[in-house]
Amino acid sequence: QPDEIRIGGEIITCEDVMMSTLDEDVNGPTLKERLEQRAKEVPFEQFLEETRPVIRQRLNRNIITRIVLAKRAKRQLGDKSDEALDKMAEKELRRFIFEEHAGNGAEADAALQRRGMNRTTFKERRKRDMLAQYVVDSKLRRTRPVTYSEIVAKYDAVKDTEYLQEGILQLRLIDIDVARVPLDDVNDDPGLKAKQTAEDLRKRIDAGEDFAELATQYSNDPRSAQGGLLSPRAPDAYAAPYDVLAQKAREMKRGDVAGPIETAGHWFLMKVELKQDEGYKPLEEVQGQVQEEIQRDRRRAALEELEAEITRQAAITDTTQFIDLCLEKIYKQARSAAGEASGTE
């Protein structure tokens, strides 16, 4: 019929084509909203030329392909899959209501309505997509396992964009300010007194006392109340007098203690709390992620191969009349709603 297409016994209408896919951004405008906006801006023939490819792709990829793949899966699985599919689709609906809409059923229903769905069509779409994914996964199971050489090649290809890490350094300090050190006698040398205090504290730390507690008691740094802990930053971002400490920390490992270190009228004791060198995350650390990415690439390629196969079959049937009728309907509705002429000349 001009206003519908029948695929494997299933009827596709214009409303089905305009229905949002489940992976679309729910915060942005829907396809129908974008079409309606464009319909208000341009003549009908221009509207057709611009939007026909969009609808054809949506029809072929998101509807016809999914229907055909779902029917293939049903032939393989038979009716035994129905109960499990119903349970999974119900679980997805509950997740949509309770996780995405905090359990507000009315709000969830409004969100579904905006996307051209209700609870029933949401579950039917989810079941269809799960069946289609089963076919893709079945195709993947017939492929060879991911090899280590593939993982290395993929890691090298994406490490500059996905696994590059910035240098980060976080220090904990005990700052003995020479100008603020308490003196026992007016003849005492503040510099020597500050150094002696720092050396005594270092001995206590080496003996097992807690660095942070000693910083709270003795440090003249404004962060003494936080145990002398500085905020993490790039090693080159430390300003004077802390730049000297950051330079020293380049030679240290996480958990190491250094000092006393003299600079700019201060004696410092320093502990490296966090250190991440600039460079790439090691392959052994991200190998699992890289392998999953290869599997996603394979899954995407398998789906594209299946889509291309089904699209070639679908191309035998000319869907232009159906697409144009759907777009004309949208165009007239948008023009009418805007109070403009609804003619399509």
C-alpha positions as CSV (number, residue, x, y, z in Angstrom):
1,Q,0.0,0.0,0.0
2,P,1.2,3.6,-0.6
3,D,1.1,4.4,3.1
4,E,2.6,1.1,4.4
5,I,5.3,-1.5,3.7
6,R,5.0,-5.2,4.6
7,I,8.2,-7.0,5.5
8,G,8.0,-10.7,6.5
9,G,4.4,-10.3,7.5
10,E,5.1,-7.1,9.6
11,I,3.5,-3.8,8.6
12,I,5.7,-0.7,8.6
13,T,3.9,2.6,8.8
14,C,5.0,6.2,8.7
15,E,4.6,6.4,12.5
16,D,7.1,3.4,12.8
17,V,9.7,5.3,10.7
18,M,9.3,8.4,12.8
19,M,9.6,6.5,16.1
20,S,12.9,7.3,17.8
21,T,15.5,4.5,18.1
22,L,16.3,3.4,21.6
23,D,19.9,4.6,21.4
24,E,19.2,8.2,20.3
25,D,20.0,11.1,22.6
26,V,16.9,11.6,24.6
27,N,17.9,15.2,25.4
28,G,18.1,16.4,21.8
29,P,15.3,16.9,19.3
30,T,13.7,13.7,17.9
31,L,13.9,13.0,14.2
32,K,10.3,14.0,13.8
33,E,10.9,17.3,15.5
34,R,13.9,18.0,13.3
35,L,11.9,17.3,10.2
36,E,9.0,19.5,11.4
37,Q,11.4,22.3,12.0
38,R,13.0,22.0,8.5
39,A,9.5,21.8,6.9
40,K,8.7,25.3,8.2
41,E,11.9,26.7,6.6
42,V,12.1,25.4,3.0
43,P,9.8,24.7,0.0
44,F,8.4,21.2,-0.3
45,E,10.7,20.0,-3.1
46,Q,13.8,21.1,-1.3
47,F,12.4,19.4,1.9
48,L,12.0,16.2,0.0
49,E,15.5,16.3,-1.5
50,E,17.1,17.0,1.8
51,T,15.2,14.5,4.0
52,R,14.5,11.6,1.7
53,P,18.0,10.0,2.2
54,V,17.6,10.4,6.0
55,I,14.3,8.5,6.0
56,R,15.6,5.9,3.6
57,Q,18.5,5.1,5.8
58,R,16.3,5.0,8.9
59,L,13.9,2.7,7.1
60,N,16.6,0.3,5.8
61,R,18.9,0.3,8.8
62,N,16.7,0.7,11.8
63,I,13.5,-1.0,10.7
64,I,13.8,-3.4,7.8
65,T,17.2,-4.7,8.8
66,R,16.1,-5.3,12.4
67,I,12.9,-7.0,11.3
68,V,14.8,-9.4,9.0
69,L,17.4,-10.2,11.6
70,A,14.8,-10.7,14.3
71,K,13.0,-13.2,12.1
72,R,16.2,-15.1,11.4
73,A,16.8,-15.3,15.1
74,K,13.2,-16.6,15.7
75,R,13.7,-19.3,13.1
76,Q,16.9,-20.4,15.0
77,L,15.5,-20.1,18.5
78,G,11.8,-21.0,18.0
79,D,9.1,-20.2,20.5
80,K,11.3,-21.2,23.5
81,S,12.8,-17.7,23.4
82,D,9.5,-15.9,23.9
83,E,9.3,-16.1,27.7
84,A,13.0,-15.1,28.2
85,L,12.6,-12.1,25.8
86,D,9.5,-10.9,27.6
87,K,11.4,-11.0,30.9
88,M,14.4,-9.1,29.4
89,A,12.1,-6.5,27.8
90,E,10.2,-6.0,31.0
91,K,13.5,-5.5,32.8
92,E,14.6,-2.9,30.3
93,L,11.3,-1.1,30.7
94,R,11.7,-1.0,34.5
95,R,15.3,0.2,34.1
96,F,14.0,3.0,31.8
97,I,11.4,4.0,34.4
98,F,13.4,3.7,37.6
99,E,16.9,4.6,36.5
100,E,16.3,7.2,33.8
101,H,13.1,8.7,35.4
102,A,13.6,8.0,39.1
103,G,10.5,5.8,39.2
104,N,8.2,8.5,37.9
105,G,5.9,6.5,35.7
106,A,4.1,9.5,34.3
107,E,7.3,11.2,33.4
108,A,8.6,8.0,31.7
109,D,5.3,7.7,29.7
110,A,5.7,11.3,28.5
111,A,9.3,10.6,27.4
112,L,8.1,7.5,25.5
113,Q,5.3,9.4,23.9
114,R,7.7,12.1,22.7
115,R,9.7,9.4,21.0
116,G,6.6,8.0,19.4
117,M,6.3,5.0,21.7
118,N,4.3,3.6,24.6
119,R,5.3,0.9,27.0
120,T,4.1,-1.9,24.7
121,T,6.0,-0.6,21.6
122,F,9.1,0.1,23.8
123,K,9.2,-3.6,24.8
124,E,8.5,-4.8,21.3
125,R,11.3,-2.7,20.0
126,R,13.6,-4.0,22.7
127,K,12.7,-7.6,21.9
128,R,13.3,-7.0,18.2
129,D,16.7,-5.4,18.8
130,M,17.7,-8.2,21.2
131,L,16.8,-10.8,18.5
132,A,18.8,-8.9,15.9
133,Q,21.8,-8.7,18.2
134,Y,21.6,-12.5,18.7
135,V,22.2,-12.9,14.9
136,V,25.2,-10.6,15.0
137,D,26.6,-12.4,18.1
138,S,26.1,-15.7,16.4
139,K,28.1,-14.5,13.4
140,L,30.8,-13.3,15.8
141,R,31.0,-16.6,17.6
142,R,32.1,-18.2,14.3
143,T,35.1,-15.9,14.0
144,R,38.6,-16.7,15.4
145,P,39.6,-15.5,18.8
146,V,41.3,-12.1,19.3
147,T,45.1,-12.6,19.1
148,Y,47.7,-10.8,21.1
149,S,49.2,-9.3,17.9
150,E,45.7,-7.8,17.1
151,I,45.6,-6.3,20.6
152,V,49.1,-4.7,20.2
153,A,48.2,-3.3,16.8
154,K,44.9,-1.9,18.1
155,Y,46.6,-0.4,21.1
156,D,49.3,1.3,18.9
157,A,46.5,2.7,16.7
158,V,44.4,4.3,19.4
159,K,46.8,5.0,22.3
160,D,47.4,8.6,21.3
161,T,43.6,9.4,21.6
162,E,42.5,6.9,24.2
163,Y,45.4,5.9,26.5
164,L,47.5,9.0,26.7
165,Q,47.8,10.1,30.4
166,E,49.0,13.4,31.8
167,G,51.7,13.6,34.4
168,I,50.1,14.1,37.9
169,L,52.0,14.7,41.2
170,Q,50.5,15.1,44.7
171,L,52.7,15.9,47.6
172,R,52.2,16.0,51.4
173,L,54.5,18.5,53.1
174,I,55.8,19.5,56.5
175,D,56.9,23.2,56.0
176,I,59.2,24.6,58.7
177,D,59.2,28.4,58.0
178,V,62.4,29.9,59.2
179,A,60.7,33.2,60.0
180,R,58.1,31.5,62.2
181,V,60.2,28.9,64.1
182,P,60.0,29.4,67.9
183,L,63.3,30.3,69.5
184,D,64.4,29.4,73.0
185,D,66.8,32.3,73.2
186,V,67.2,35.6,71.4
187,N,70.7,34.5,70.3
188,D,69.4,31.3,68.6
189,D,69.9,31.1,64.8
190,P,66.4,30.7,63.3
191,G,67.9,28.9,60.3
192,L,69.7,26.3,62.4
193,K,66.7,25.9,64.6
194,A,64.4,25.3,61.7
195,K,66.9,22.8,60.2
196,Q,67.2,21.0,63.5
197,T,63.4,20.8,63.9
198,A,63.1,19.4,60.4
199,E,65.8,16.8,61.0
200,D,64.1,15.7,64.3
201,L,60.8,15.3,62.5
202,R,62.5,13.2,59.8
203,K,63.9,10.9,62.4
204,R,60.4,10.5,63.9
205,I,58.9,9.7,60.4
206,D,61.7,7.1,59.8
207,A,60.9,5.6,63.1
208,G,57.3,5.0,62.0
209,E,55.3,8.1,63.1
210,D,52.5,9.2,60.8
211,F,53.6,11.9,58.4
212,A,50.2,13.5,58.2
213,E,49.8,13.8,62.0
214,L,53.2,15.4,62.3
215,A,52.3,17.8,59.5
216,T,49.1,18.8,61.4
217,Q,51.2,19.5,64.5
218,Y,54.3,21.2,63.2
219,S,53.9,22.4,59.6
220,N,53.6,26.2,59.0
221,D,51.9,25.5,55.6
222,P,48.2,26.7,55.3
223,R,47.2,23.1,54.6
224,S,48.6,21.7,57.8
225,A,45.0,21.1,59.0
226,Q,44.7,18.7,56.1
227,G,47.9,16.9,57.1
228,G,49.9,19.0,54.7
229,L,48.3,17.5,51.6
230,L,48.5,19.6,48.4
231,S,46.1,19.2,45.6
232,P,47.2,17.0,42.7
233,R,48.5,18.8,39.6
234,A,51.0,18.5,36.7
235,P,54.6,18.4,37.9
236,D,55.4,21.5,36.0
237,A,52.4,23.4,37.5
238,Y,54.0,23.8,41.0
239,A,55.0,27.4,41.7
240,A,57.9,28.5,43.8
241,P,59.0,27.4,46.3
242,Y,57.2,24.1,45.6
243,D,58.8,23.8,42.1
244,V,62.1,22.7,43.8
245,L,60.1,19.9,45.6
246,A,58.4,18.8,42.4
247,Q,61.7,18.6,40.7
248,K,63.1,16.4,43.5
249,A,59.9,14.2,43.3
250,R,60.8,13.2,39.7
251,E,63.4,10.9,41.2
252,M,61.0,9.4,43.7
253,K,58.3,6.8,43.9
254,R,54.9,6.9,45.4
255,G,55.2,6.7,49.2
256,D,58.8,7.9,49.3
257,V,59.8,10.6,51.8
258,A,62.5,13.2,51.2
259,G,64.1,16.0,53.2
260,P,64.9,18.1,54.9
261,I,65.1,20.3,51.8
262,E,66.0,23.9,52.1
263,T,64.6,26.5,49.7
264,A,63.4,30.2,49.9
265,G,63.6,30.4,53.7
266,H,61.8,27.1,54.4
267,W,62.9,23.6,55.4
268,F,60.6,21.0,53.8
269,L,59.9,17.4,54.5
270,M,58.0,15.8,51.5
271,K,56.1,12.6,50.9
272,V,54.9,11.6,47.4
273,E,51.3,10.6,47.8
274,L,50.4,10.3,44.1
275,K,52.7,10.1,41.1
276,Q,51.7,9.4,37.5
277,D,54.3,9.9,34.8
278,E,53.3,11.5,31.5
279,G,53.0,9.0,28.8
280,Y,50.8,6.1,27.8
281,K,48.8,3.7,30.0
282,P,50.7,0.4,29.9
283,L,49.2,-2.2,27.5
284,E,49.1,-4.7,30.4
285,E,46.8,-2.3,32.3
286,V,44.4,-1.7,29.4
287,Q,44.6,-5.0,27.5
288,G,41.1,-6.0,28.5
289,Q,39.7,-2.7,27.3
290,V,41.5,-3.0,24.0
291,Q,40.2,-6.5,23.5
292,E,36.7,-5.3,24.2
293,E,37.2,-2.6,21.6
294,I,38.3,-5.1,19.0
295,Q,35.2,-7.1,19.7
296,R,33.0,-4.0,19.3
297,D,34.7,-3.3,16.0
298,R,34.0,-6.9,14.9
299,R,30.4,-6.6,16.1
300,R,30.0,-3.3,14.2
301,A,31.5,-4.8,11.0
302,A,29.3,-7.9,11.3
303,L,26.2,-5.7,11.6
304,E,27.3,-3.5,8.7
305,E,27.8,-6.6,6.6
306,L,24.4,-8.0,7.5
307,E,22.8,-4.6,6.9
308,A,24.5,-4.3,3.5
309,E,23.2,-7.7,2.5
310,I,19.6,-6.9,3.6
311,T,19.8,-3.4,2.0
312,R,20.7,-5.0,-1.3
313,Q,17.6,-7.2,-1.0
314,A,15.4,-4.3,0.1
315,A,16.6,-2.3,-2.9
316,I,14.6,-4.6,-5.2
317,T,11.5,-2.9,-3.8
318,D,11.2,0.8,-4.5
319,T,10.2,2.5,-1.3
320,T,10.4,6.1,-2.7
321,Q,6.6,6.4,-2.9
322,F,6.2,5.4,0.7
323,I,9.0,7.7,1.9
324,D,7.6,10.6,0.0
325,L,4.2,10.1,1.3
326,C,5.5,10.1,4.9
327,L,7.5,13.2,4.3
328,E,4.5,15.0,2.7
329,K,2.4,14.1,5.7
330,I,5.1,15.6,8.0
331,Y,5.4,18.7,5.8
332,K,1.7,19.4,5.8
333,Q,1.3,18.9,9.5
334,A,4.3,21.2,10.3
335,R,3.0,23.9,7.9
336,S,-0.5,23.7,9.3
337,A,0.7,23.9,12.9
338,A,2.8,27.0,12.0
339,G,-0.3,28.6,10.4
340,E,1.3,28.6,7.0
341,A,0.0,27.5,3.6
342,S,-0.1,23.7,3.5
343,G,0.2,23.4,-0.3
344,T,3.1,21.4,-1.7
345,E,3.6,23.2,-5.0
